[in-house]
Amino acid sequence: MGRLQYAVHAYAWTAKWTKDSLCLLGKAKDMGFDAIEIPLMDLENIDPLSIREEAQKLHLKVVTSTVLSEATDVSSPDEDARRNGLRYLEKCLEVSVGMGALSFSGVIYSALGKRISTFPGPEYLERAAKALKKVAQKARSLGLVVGIEPVNRYETFLINTCEQALRLLEMIGEDNVRIHLDAYHMNIEENDFYTPTKKALPYLCHYHLSESHRGIPGTGTVDWDDIFRALAEGNYQGMVGMESFAEVSDSMRAGTCIWRKMAPSSDVLLREGLVFLKNLERKHFAS
């Protein structure tokens, strides 16, 4: 049995979680995944109890994630947006606990895709930290870990690197706040993969093992040996995941910026990618 726990993001198969998405838990299990990552952008379509029951039946772990919009941006100068964001994130925590999730993470510090005209001043981080401190405190009372995911410059102006995420984590000052890395974004923003992975290890709760072009892991420019060497040196035994897209719907295309077919199908991408990643785990964790 491996040391890493492999999750698959539901967006590999669907553009939107609905009541018809419950079958994806069984699909994830059948493909050899240990967990499924459920996006919370459409809370009204999620039935936490049915997910919890199905996951328990399958012995499948659950993690959740989301992104903020302009209307729910907790770093915003607009007080209504910050209030809406706090309310939304607290609702995400309740839904996550209802389905038995182990962690809740994502772009939870500012609006995805938001652009500003200058370098962000410290007030943006301060506003985000103030809101996320309340989120983390509520999460602790519910037994949940909260993860901060740095993403690339085209998707946020605020947290692009592991170093910036660690700074925000320090400002929040709650011991259940963690880091959620993503190799796709790191390929754009970091100088290498080994150093930020090592820095994040004491706080790491999730790691999207996504290729540089979001296709099959091992077919792009990500330095996978650097990542797995760092994970092995730190004896990481937590969650890693595949957030890759092969069959992107029109509703997802603008968000993912995928304009060509990255694999014959999502199933091919996931199967081949999972074999590649597990072989890397065996290689680096063997010693």
Buried (B, 14 or more C-beta within 10 A) or exposed (E): EEEBBBBBBBBBBBBBBEEEBBEBBBBBBEBEBBBBBBBBBEBEEBBBEEBBBBBEEBEBBBBBBBBBBBEBBBBBEEEEBBBBBBEBBBEBBEBBBBBBBBBBBBBBBBBBBBEEEEEBEEEBBEBBBBBBBBBBEBBBEBEBBBBBBBBBEEBBBBBBBBBBBBBBBEBBEBEBBBBBBBBBBBBBBBEEBBBBBBBBBEBBBBBBBBBBBBBBBBBBEBBBEBBBBBBBEBEBEBBBBBBBBBBBEEEBEEBBEBEEEBBEEBBEBBBBBBBBBBEBBEBBBEE
